[in-house]
Amino acid sequence: MTLEVRHFGGKHPAAPLVCGTAAWNGLGFDPHQIWAFRRADLTAFAESPFHCENGTRATMAQIRTLPPKLFGAERLAAIAGRLLGSLLPQLSALGSGARLGVLLCLPERMGEGGARPFALQRKRLEAAVAEALRAASVDPVLRSLPRGHAALAFALIEAADALAARTLDACLVVGLDTRWDLLAVEELLAASRLFDGENLDSFIPGEGGALLLLGRKDVARALRWPILGRIEAAVTNREPATIENDIGNLALGLSRAARAVSDRLAEEKRSLDWWITDLTPETFRVQEFGLAWPRGAAGVSIERAVVDHPSIHLGDLGAASMPTAVTIALEGIRRGAPPARNCLVTGSSDNGDRGVVLVAGAPAD
């Protein structure tokens, strides 16, 4: 396993600042709505047109305002367009000479090693995102990270390095995923992972996206951008066991990544207040989290600490899971519900990638 740990703030390099957020999924149109509707215990689940093998219609947490005949990359492009549109006023302040990076956190199936139709979907999506930004007079440096649930942690390390080296003035990190796709549904059916009302070792797919606008302190001040929070750590690791192989699931990849953050909190005599996971009801994921949580929380979790699983309201958001969790965390921290000063966000990709991010509220100064 390869553990990569980056800490920011305190005695570490300056923390990337979150200067803007956006989110859209089956539950709400922005981070505030999603945070509020989850607190009200609403869900996004609805019947889909896809049939399971037992004849039932598959339940999904889809965005019901999107046209039902919009599939795959075109559906993701529509989600990305709405997210980017909400941030264009801020992005326009950068000016024509600014260097803006865009990192797309995408599902693993869209990687180069995946099926050709999904790789083509990724290329169409990249073109659509770049075109939308150029239409707003923003010419981005764009790259995709098709690493699934854990992609955000990899993206934040890359973004933080570029911001610190001043090769970028700001960076958009965008997580997008959907299973409203004929080929994606066929994959789930072939693997017996689509919830059909009978197979409990399965999950309910969701869809949506979330966006984080990251910047340095000097850029945020010069452009008068709001500071919503800061990234205090990003950790990546690998887990030998996956949902598709027979290796024993010891949860070492996620445990060691989470422990890297907890050790920093313990050293600084701080508590871990909130943990948001991408957990689904699948046995593999439940076992992994059951092993990783006590290891990661030991010595730093306090009595009022909250453990959150957004999939019970939003379905499995895949590559959008961690970015969505960060937007929910920033809303909750700012509003004091739950009463938390920081939040650990974790993601476990099907291919073995593991990601952990520590997000905190806006600095006092």
Secondary structure, 3 states (H helix, E strand, C coil): CCCEEEECCCCCCCCCEEEEEEEEECCCCCHHHHHHHHHCCCCCCEEEEEECCCCCEEEEECCCCCCCCCCHHHHHHHHHHHHHHHHHHHHHCCCCCCCEEEEEECCHHHCCCCCHHHHHHHHHHHHHHHHHHHHCCCCCEEEEECCHHHHHHHHHHHHHHHHHCCCCCEEEEEEEECCCCHHHHHHHHHCCCECCCCCCCCECEECEEEEEEEECHHHHHHHCCCCCEEEEEEEEEECCCCCCCCCCCCCHHHHHHHHHHHHHHHHCCCCEEEEECCCCCCHHHHHHHHHHHHHHHCCCEEEEEEEECCHHHHCECHHHHHHHHHHHHHHHHHHCCCCCCEEEEEEECCCCEEEEEEEEECCCC
